[in-house]
Amino acid sequence: MSERFIFTRHRTRCYHCGEDVDQIIKAVSAQAQVICSACGATRIFIPRFESTGAVGTCTPIGRYDLWTLEADGRCKNCGVAGPHDLAIGCNHFTTRCRNCGYAHFYRFNLEYMAKSPIDEEVSAPREPW
């Protein structure tokens, strides 16, 4: 993610580890990510489409709360560095420039979890065959 567009944090309860910690939010043209700062659980979103004429958000309500946030970023369309509206759900991620209305619509693509911090070796019963 060499392009710097939206980089922000949102403190909430992680859906994976249950901790009330910062969720790191990164969005560029090629993808968007939401990363738990405690456990590393990561959701990756890929672009669906970009538009200046779309009204509303492309973020249906899912299993988890919809986040409606504001973050500063430099708009790819008008070039103004200023506030952008973010709508982040479990399956969709939307950014919209308040200056010109240019929107990025992302859809959920991939999720991964961090490795377990348990260092102990686990002994399991051997199969008889």
Summary of the structure (lengths in Angstrom):
residues: 129
radius of gyration: 17.8
end to end distance: 48.9
largest distance: 68.1
contacts: 344
relative contact order: 0.22
helix: 0%
strand: 49%
